[in-house]
Amino acid sequence: MKNREDIKNYILSIEQQFPVDSWKVNHLAIWPILRIKLFFYLINVVEAGNKVQIKKDKKLSILQKLKAELKKIDSVVHYFFWLRKLPSKKYLFVGADAHRVNFRSKRFNRYFDILIDKYRIEKDSLYFEYGPDTKNQFNLDLIYTFNKALKGYLLLKKSSPIKTKFSGNQFDDFLNFLGQEKFNQNFLRKYDNFFLEKWASEIFLHKINFFTKVLKKMKPTQIMILCYYLEDNFALIVAANQLGIKTIEMQHGPQTDIHLSYGSWSKIPSEGYLMMPNTFWSWDENSEGVLNKWIKNNNNYSVINIGNPWVNYWKTVNSAYEFKNYVFYTLQPNPITIEQLFPQPILDFIKSEPYQWFIRLHPRQMHDLENIKKYLKNNNVLHLVNIEQATNDPLPQLLINSVVHITHSSGSALEASFLNVFTVLINEIGLLSFPELISNQKAVYLNVNDSNFKQEFEKIIQNHEILPKEQKIVSYQENLFT
């Protein structure tokens, strides 16, 4: 197994060999969780060189144990107060700080705050933020972080496991199939039927009950979610689908055949999966097409091509910027290493050519900022690049004013194409992820290890220096808030 295409084909072979859509805990079909967990597990195995770490439990001191117990009590108390204060709202938005940018002197959700602001639905809206708490958020009064309340609820239910039963034919054969490959060993240590029953009984079904209580109190008619395939979001979607609430997944990056949260679903029960949203908001025709390949065969789902609200906003405003004609490099986090992000040909190009480089960190990469700076400094290029503004200023504004965009396989390539900015892909994953951009001459793949990389990259920059970045304001529908 060498790349994500191989991972896709491997998982599709599983769907063809086994009745995955029949595997259930109680009456809940669980293949979406297993499929997506296996997908990301294999990505780490393949792209991190088989170095998948198993977390070990840390021994705590008596004081640390006492603090942990006090935190548990605090979480339980917090749950009751949090639930009591929860207001009734028509629209629920679910996202994280990773989807926010620095804009209007606040942490601004580039997908949702634009819509809330444009359609003036602040009074009807509420945010559920997952992940670490942050400060200085735009629309702060609308934000309710649920992590601590959920933890408190689970602690309350810890002594009351829900009776569960795993059912489904050939599941042991599936585990034996995985066991034929050594790289699946760590996955198999966790995801067997015993684990699934215990996990559902003690955690997941309780999470569904938590969100059911929450949604009954809130009474939303519509939920918009960024990144539906996290465990808490799965539970929220199950609760919403059971209550008949509309669930919409907002596109936040590439939706391709090799991203198995979105593409290449080959086996879905006629009633659909409760864990999956019933509507997918796509940015463009290619993403819509990827989803339609399987959605057209199942009436439980729909896909709508509405566009990227953040990019469309920047097509309507003055995007003037103090810098022009720089090379704009969008980075990506683990499993891509710092050494892979900055191979010698890239370092040599930065050193020798008269182009300023803007280097933008991925939101999940901020903890590596100092390590990246240290690496660039050790290679004598830190003084030649701009990281701070490249990372903190709005992505569309940065793209519009660049001469060319370069990346391994970031979804920024899609956003660049919407703004008529050419992308150079330097990773085979990009080649697999954006074939339409390449065929439409909006992107090209270059191997940084080829002897002619410098020459070809230089030629691309020179060709695009003289091309105007025309900003067409496309007519699009985006109002789902009526």
C-alpha positions in Angstrom: 0.0 0.0 0.0 1.7 3.2 -1.2 -0.8 6.0 -1.4 -4.4 7.2 -0.8 -5.6 5.6 -4.0 -4.4 2.2 -2.7 -6.2 3.0 0.6 -9.4 3.8 -1.2 -9.2 0.6 -3.2 -8.5 -1.5 -0.1 -11.5 -0.2 1.8 -13.7 -0.5 -1.3 -12.6 -4.2 -1.5 -13.8 -4.6 2.0 -17.2 -3.1 1.1 -17.5 -5.6 -1.8 -16.5 -8.6 0.3 -18.5 -8.1 3.5 -22.0 -6.9 4.4 -20.7 -3.8 6.1 -24.1 -2.1 6.0 -25.6 -4.8 8.3 -23.1 -4.3 11.2 -25.0 -2.7 14.0 -24.8 -2.0 17.7 -28.4 -2.4 18.8 -30.2 -0.8 15.8 -27.4 1.7 14.9 -25.4 0.9 11.8 -21.7 1.6 12.6 -19.9 1.2 9.2 -19.4 5.0 8.8 -17.3 5.2 12.0 -15.3 2.0 11.1 -14.8 3.1 7.5 -13.6 6.6 8.4 -11.5 5.4 11.4 -9.8 2.8 9.2 -9.3 5.4 6.4 -7.4 7.9 8.6 -5.5 5.1 10.4 -4.2 3.9 7.1 -3.3 7.4 6.0 -1.1 7.7 9.1 0.4 4.2 8.5 1.2 4.9 4.8 2.3 8.6 5.1 4.0 8.4 8.5 6.2 5.5 7.5 4.3 2.9 9.6 5.0 4.9 12.7 1.6 4.9 14.4 2.0 5.4 18.1 -0.2 3.9 20.8 -0.8 6.3 23.7 0.3 5.0 27.0 -1.5 5.8 30.2 0.5 8.2 32.4 0.9 7.5 36.2 -0.6 10.3 38.2 0.5 11.6 41.6 -1.9 11.7 44.5 -2.3 15.5 44.0 -2.9 15.1 40.3 -5.6 12.4 41.1 -7.3 14.8 43.5 -7.3 17.6 41.0 -8.7 15.2 38.4 -11.6 14.2 40.7 -12.4 17.9 41.5 -12.5 18.6 37.7 -15.0 15.7 37.3 -17.3 17.2 40.0 -17.0 20.6 38.3 -17.9 19.1 35.0 -21.1 17.5 36.4 -22.2 20.7 38.0 -21.3 22.6 34.8 -23.6 20.2 32.8 -26.7 21.1 34.7 -26.1 24.9 34.6 -25.1 24.7 30.9 -28.2 22.8 29.9 -30.4 25.1 31.9 -29.1 28.2 30.2 -29.3 26.7 26.7 -31.7 28.9 24.6 -34.1 27.9 21.9 -32.7 28.7 18.5 -33.7 28.0 14.9 -30.2 27.5 13.5 -27.3 25.5 15.1 -23.8 25.9 13.7 -21.1 23.4 14.6 -17.4 24.1 14.1 -14.0 24.7 15.8 -11.3 27.4 16.0 -9.5 25.6 13.2 -12.3 27.1 10.9 -11.7 30.6 12.2 -9.3 33.3 10.9 -8.2 36.7 12.2 -10.6 39.1 10.7 -12.3 42.3 11.9 -9.9 42.1 14.9 -11.6 38.8 16.0 -11.4 35.1 15.5 -13.9 34.9 12.6 -15.5 31.7 11.4 -14.9 32.1 7.6 -17.8 29.8 6.6 -20.5 30.6 9.2 -20.0 34.1 10.4 -20.2 35.3 6.8 -23.6 33.7 6.5 -24.9 34.8 9.9 -23.8 38.4 9.2 -25.1 38.5 5.6 -28.6 37.2 6.4 -28.9 38.9 9.7 -29.8 35.7 11.6 -27.9 36.4 14.8 -31.0 36.2 16.9 -31.9 32.8 15.5 -28.5 31.3 15.6 -26.3 29.4 18.1 -22.7 27.9 17.8 -21.5 24.6 19.2 -17.7 24.8 19.3 -15.7 21.7 19.7 -12.0 21.5 20.4 -10.0 23.8 22.7 -11.6 27.0 24.0 -10.3 30.2 22.4 -10.7 33.9 23.1 -11.8 36.9 21.1 -14.3 35.1 18.9 -16.6 37.0 16.6 -20.3 36.5 17.6 -19.0 35.5 21.0 -22.5 35.7 22.5 -23.7 32.9 20.2 -21.0 30.4 21.2 -21.7 27.5 23.5 -18.8 25.1 23.9 -20.3 21.7 24.8 -17.1 19.6 25.6 -17.2 20.2 29.4 -21.0 19.7 29.6 -20.8 16.4 27.6 -18.0 15.2 29.9 -20.1 16.0 33.0 -23.1 14.1 31.5 -20.9 11.0 30.7 -19.6 11.1 34.3 -23.2 11.1 35.5 -23.9 8.0 33.4 -20.7 6.2 34.1 -22.4 3.7 36.4 -25.4 3.2 34.1 -24.1 1.5 30.9 -26.7 1.0 28.2 -27.5 -2.6 27.3 -26.0 -3.3 23.9 -25.6 -6.1 21.4 -23.5 -6.2 18.3 -25.0 -7.9 15.3 -23.9 -8.5 11.8 -22.7 -11.4 9.6 -19.0 -12.0 8.7 -17.6 -9.4 11.1 -15.1 -11.9 12.4 -14.1 -12.7 8.8 -13.6 -8.9 8.3 -11.2 -8.8 11.3 -9.4 -11.8 10.0 -9.0 -10.1 6.7 -7.5 -7.1 8.3 -5.2 -9.3 10.3 -3.6 -10.6 7.1 -1.7 -7.3 6.9 0.8 -6.4 9.6 0.1 -2.7 9.3 -3.4 -3.3 10.7 -2.2 -4.6 14.0 -2.7 -1.4 16.0 -6.2 -1.0 14.5 -7.2 -4.5 15.4 -6.0 -4.0 19.0 -8.9 -1.6 19.4 -11.7 -2.2 16.9 -13.2 -5.6 17.6 -16.8 -6.5 18.4 -16.0 -6.5 22.2 -14.7 -3.0 22.0 -17.6 -1.8 19.9 -20.1 -3.1 22.4 -18.3 -1.6 25.4 -17.7 1.7 23.6 -21.3 2.0 22.5 -22.6 0.9 26.0 -20.5 3.2 28.1 -19.8 6.2 25.7 -21.4 6.6 22.3 -25.1 5.8 23.1 -24.9 8.1 26.1 -23.5 10.8 23.8 -26.5 10.4 21.5 -28.8 10.7 24.5 -26.9 13.9 25.6 -27.4 15.5 22.2 -31.0 14.4 22.1 -31.7 16.2 25.4 -29.9 19.3 24.0 -31.7 19.4 20.7 -35.1 18.9 22.3 -34.4 21.9 24.5 -33.0 24.0 21.6 -35.6 23.0 19.0 -33.5 23.9 16.0 -34.8 23.3 12.5 -31.4 23.1 10.8 -27.9 22.1 11.8 -24.8 23.1 9.8 -21.6 21.2 10.6 -18.0 21.5 9.7 -16.3 18.1 9.7 -19.1 15.7 10.4 -16.8 12.7 10.9 -15.7 13.3 14.4 -17.1 11.1 17.1 -19.1 13.8 19.0 -20.4 15.1 15.7 -21.5 11.6 14.7 -23.5 11.4 17.9 -25.1 14.8 17.3 -26.1 13.8 13.8 -27.7 10.6 15.0 -29.7 12.6 17.5 -30.7 15.2 14.9 -31.7 12.6 12.3 -33.8 10.7 14.8 -35.6 13.9 15.7 -36.1 14.9 12.0 -33.8 17.9 12.1 -32.2 18.9 8.8 -28.4 18.2 8.9 -26.0 19.9 6.5 -22.3 19.3 6.1 -20.5 22.4 4.9 -17.5 21.7 2.6 -14.2 22.9 4.2 -11.7 21.3 1.9 -11.2 18.9 -1.0 -14.1 16.5 -1.5 -12.6 13.8 -3.8 -13.0 10.1 -4.6 -10.0 9.4 -2.4 -11.4 11.3 0.7 -13.6 8.4 2.0 -15.6 10.6 4.3 -17.2 12.0 1.2 -16.4 9.9 -1.9 -16.7 6.4 -3.1 -19.5 5.1 -0.8 -20.4 1.8 -2.4 -22.6 0.2 0.2 -25.3 2.2 2.0 -28.5 0.7 3.4 -31.8 1.7 1.7 -32.7 3.7 4.9 -29.3 5.4 4.9 -26.9 5.8 7.8 -28.1 7.8 10.8 -24.5 8.9 11.4 -24.3 10.8 8.2 -25.7 14.3 7.4 -28.6 14.3 4.9 -27.4 17.3 2.9 -23.9 18.2 1.7 -23.0 21.8 0.8 -20.4 21.8 -2.0 -18.3 24.6 -3.4 -18.0 23.6 -7.0 -19.3 21.2 -9.7 -16.4 18.7 -9.3 -17.1 18.3 -5.6 -20.8 18.0 -6.3 -20.1 15.3 -8.9 -18.0 13.2 -6.5 -20.8 13.1 -4.0 -23.5 12.6 -6.6 -21.9 9.4 -7.8 -23.3 7.7 -4.7 -26.0 10.1 -3.6 -28.0 9.7 -6.8 -28.7 6.1 -5.8 -30.1 6.9 -2.3 -33.0 9.2 -1.6 -31.9 9.9 1.9 -29.1 12.3 0.8 -28.7 15.3 -1.4 -25.9 17.5 -2.5 -26.1 21.2 -3.3 -23.5 23.3 -5.2 -23.7 26.7 -3.5 -20.2 27.9 -3.5 -17.6 29.0 -0.9 -19.1 31.8 1.2 -15.6 33.1 2.3 -14.2 33.2 -1.2 -17.4 34.7 -2.7 -17.3 37.4 0.0 -13.8 38.4 -1.1 -14.9 38.7 -4.7 -17.2 41.5 -3.7 -14.9 43.6 -1.5 -11.7 45.6 -2.1 -8.8 43.1 -1.7 -6.0 45.6 -1.9 -2.9 44.4 0.0 0.4 45.9 0.9 2.4 43.0 -0.7 2.2 41.8 -4.3 3.6 39.1 -6.6 5.0 36.8 -3.9 5.1 33.0 -4.0 2.4 31.8 -1.6 3.1 28.4 0.0 0.3 26.7 2.1 1.7 24.1 4.4 0.1 20.9 5.8 0.4 19.2 9.2 1.3 15.7 10.2 1.8 13.2 8.7 3.9 15.4 6.4 7.1 16.3 8.3 9.0 19.6 8.3 11.7 18.0 6.2 9.1 17.0 3.6 7.6 20.5 3.6 11.0 22.1 3.0 13.1 19.7 0.8 16.4 21.0 -0.4 15.2 22.1 -3.9 12.6 24.4 -2.2 15.2 25.8 0.2 17.6 26.4 -2.7 14.8 28.1 -4.7 14.0 30.5 -1.8 17.7 31.3 -1.4 18.6 31.9 -5.0 15.5 33.6 -6.6 14.3 37.2 -6.3 10.8 36.2 -5.1 9.5 36.8 -1.7 7.8 33.7 -0.2 4.7 33.8 2.0 4.5 30.6 4.1 1.1 29.9 5.6 0.7 27.3 8.4 -2.3 25.1 8.6 -4.5 25.7 11.7 -3.6 22.3 13.2 0.1 23.2 12.7 0.4 26.2 15.0 2.1 24.2 17.7 4.9 23.6 15.2 5.5 27.3 14.5 8.8 27.6 16.5 10.1 24.3 15.1 9.4 25.5 11.6 11.1 28.8 12.2 14.1 27.0 13.7 14.4 24.7 10.7 14.2 27.6 8.3 16.7 29.6 10.3 19.2 26.7 10.4 18.9 26.5 6.6 19.4 30.2 6.3 16.1 31.1 4.7 14.0 32.4 7.6 14.9 36.1 6.8 13.6 35.5 3.2 10.1 34.4 4.1 7.0 35.9 5.6 5.2 33.6 8.0 3.3 35.9 10.4 1.2 37.8 7.9 1.0 34.8 5.6 -0.6 32.7 8.4 -2.8 35.4 10.0 -4.2 37.5 7.1 -7.3 36.3 5.1 -6.5 33.4 2.7 -8.5 34.9 -0.3 -6.7 38.2 0.1 -3.3 36.5 0.2 -4.2 34.4 -2.8 -5.5 37.3 -4.9 -2.2 39.2 -4.5 0.2 36.3 -5.0 2.0 35.4 -8.3 1.5 31.7 -7.8 0.3 29.3 -5.2 2.3 26.2 -4.2 1.2 23.3 -1.9 1.5 19.6 -1.3 -2.3 19.0 -1.5 -4.0 21.6 0.5 -7.7 22.5 -0.2 -6.4 26.0 -0.7 -5.8 24.8 -4.3 -9.6 24.8 -4.8 -9.9 28.3 -3.3 -7.0 29.5 -5.5 -8.8 28.2 -8.6 -12.0 30.2 -7.7 -9.8 33.3 -7.7 -8.0 32.5 -10.9 -4.7 31.9 -9.1 -2.5 29.1 -10.5 -1.4 26.3 -8.2 1.8 24.1 -8.3 1.2 20.8 -6.5 4.4 19.1 -5.2 3.0 15.9 -3.7 1.4 12.9 -5.5 -1.6 13.3 -3.1 -2.3 16.6 -4.8 -2.1 14.9 -8.2 -4.7 12.4 -7.0 -6.9 15.0 -5.3 -7.1 17.7 -8.0 -7.2 16.0 -11.5 -9.9 18.4 -12.7 -7.8 21.4 -11.7 -4.9 19.9 -13.7 -7.0 19.0 -16.7 -8.5 22.5 -16.7 -5.0 24.0 -16.6 -5.6 25.7 -13.2 -2.9 23.6 -11.6 0.1 21.4 -12.4 2.1 18.7 -10.6 5.9 19.2 -10.3 8.2 16.7 -8.6 10.6 18.7 -6.5 13.2 16.0 -6.9 13.3 16.2 -10.7 16.4 17.9 -12.1 14.4 20.4 -14.0 12.1 21.4 -11.1 13.8 24.9 -10.6 13.5 25.6 -14.3 9.9 24.5 -14.6 8.8 26.4 -11.5 10.6 29.5 -12.6 8.8 29.3 -16.0 5.4 29.0 -14.3 6.1 32.1 -12.1 7.2 34.2 -15.1 4.1 33.2 -17.1 1.8 34.1 -14.3 3.4 37.4 -13.3 1.9 39.1 -16.3 -1.6 37.4 -16.1 -4.3 39.5 -14.4 -6.2 37.8 -11.7 -9.6 38.6 -12.9 -12.2 38.5 -10.1 -15.5 37.4 -11.6 -18.5 37.7 -9.3 -20.4 34.5 -9.9 -24.1 34.4 -9.4 -24.9 31.8 -6.9 -27.5 30.7 -4.4 -26.4 30.4 -0.8 -29.4 31.3 1.3 -30.7 28.2 3.2 -32.0 30.4 6.0 -35.6 31.1 5.3 
